[in-house]
């Protein structure tokens, strides 16, 4: 039975967590993640639990809750290994690798991400590949491997155009801009941040808009365009009504306080 049918038959929540997060409701995304896991565990259907663990580990990784993301991804690997679900175990490996890279274990994290993406490719699936490639590109940036990171972002953007799966498109442009910041091409970085803002606004993706605004405001601050930076970031941050304990909103608040 398809997973959607299983969810509907048992009253499970629809997979709206990623949408809630992108639209700027991180607290509601976390609440959805908690409820999805409760329902999946009650159902005791291994494939449904694997999907729930994957989706929720993604959400916590994006929210910057590395310990919860890793805990869920490790549970998913154990389940996927036991049940023979290489697709789900490969995606969990990427999340764990990203957490390792964020925790300054960059080389180990890169190896883990690359192995996970390789296994995923062998399954023939392209599911969530732009998001996974963005994690790989960010790890390359932490390892000062700019060209490799740019190649991964370009690959991901090609897949976005090919498949039409655009939920992470704005973030890809922002990551591309962050990579370009350490090249002799600051104008190209600014163009990528502006593109990220445009895409996010077209999609009403407030979380991605906030991240792009932070990146561009930080660049303008460094260029002594402090008023422009403040005027860009303040209204984006001011829209939010929840999630003030998340790293993104904390960073925005700190940057605004500096600019003021």
Secondary structure, 3 states (H helix, E strand, C coil): CCHHHHHHHCCCCCCCHHHHHHCCCHHHHHHHHHHHHHHHHHHCCHHHHHHHHHHHHHHHHHHCCHHHHHHHHHHHHHHHHHHCCHHHHHHHHHHHHHHHHHCCCHHHHHHHHHHHHHHHHHHCCCCCHHHHHHHHHHHHHHCCCHHHHHHHHHHHHHHHHHHCCCCCHHHHHHHHHHHHCCCCCHHHHHHHHHHHHHHHHHCCCHHHHHHHHHHHHHHHHHCCCHHHHHHHHHHHHHHCCCCCCCHHHHHHHHHHHHHC
